[in-house]
């Protein structure tokens, strides 16, 4: 044990010397520090006070907490995608490379894509909390107190999209064919698909939901698009060797990411919209004024991160089977 302590102390001295710091001062601080507790480490008391319902309907707390959980999962996704963009190199403030990877390789890439898939699949599987976990009557009442806020305004979801693919693949479908990689980020961002999802159906004007979102996030999202222009998931995939790119496990993981983000996740929301907003008397609008009937189904948007990994039939029938299943549920709801 003494030799082990001496060895560890030598490493600490070396670490703090590199930063021009005196180890003795840090040891004094360690002697005075309290033991760490679970509740302090995860800020549990603060976390449990972050729900602020706007009404007295009990199920509104379910609605709030599930969205908060979703955003935490999105943050995990971005944490993994940023590591891919950084070429697998994780360097601390002392210049030390952390982990076993000092560059992007297939194993590192695959592990991070698999993690992102795992996060999304956890959310998708748990979305029954939103679809069947609230009373329809309560939801239809408290949702009116949330105007014009909307899940449409999740900037982290937009960040995930930008980090995963070339920006041209996020352009609205009717403008996509006229673009190429030489077009500016500003031009492509102006034609981004989600703007069509938050315009008034009758007038074509931007909803307040979209105006709020653009005011808060346009600058940062365009900056992120510039950052990921040459380091998004697809660009990093193309930087791998030919043998790595043709690896079956990696291709499968990339295709699953495409399906999870661009088919399964929006369809989970579509099922929820059908459950709470569809009726035989006419569909209710979403709180943000989004045209959810056309905005959410994947076959209308055809957002596809990695077109080169799909064959022509798969591309032309993108999400069709999933959508038909949900649409049949919609017909049943309207017939109630």
C-alpha angles and dihedrals in degrees: 000000000000090000091050092050091048090050093049091047090053090053091050092050089051092048095052094040088059088058094044091248132137112238092207091068092052091048089053088053091049091053091053097044122105122236115269118250129203093240093051094045094056094030089238098173091053092044092055092053096055095092113095111171118201093211139032095249106122095218092062088078089059089052093050097045095047091053090049090051089050092054091050090053089049089054089053089052092052089048090059096041091052090056090054091049089050090059092250092292116132112185125180127216091273093057094254119144109234123211129012098291123081095172140022113277136160096267093050092044093048093047092054094045089049090052092052090049090050092052093049093045090053089053094044093050092047095048090097083083086070098035100047105004100085133059109255092221092053093047093049089054105042094041089070089064090059099063126167095009115104141171083243085080094066102127092184091062089054089048091054090052092049092048093050104052150011109287093239088069089063094054115110111275096244091056100038100087093058094058135081137178092274093066116103125257088238092058094046093044090054088057097043113145099236093066089069089055094062103045124106110263095221102041104023089228122142114263120235086249091062093042091053092047094049092047092054103035114020095093095047094044092051089049089052090049089055091050093050096041090100100019108045118127094269094049090049091048089054090052091063121093119274091252092051092048091053093050109127095218093052094047090048091051092048092050090048090052089053091051095044096050101033104033115016099039098048090042090055086058091045091055089051091049090050090050096051107021107034121086140152088255093059137290118285117230121250117257091254093048091248118158091238095176091066101021099058106042108091095216090066097047098032093198104179121172098193111029091166090065094058130069123235095263092050091049095048092047096042109167092341097132093048093047094049090054092052093044089056088055089050091055090051091051093049089050093057 
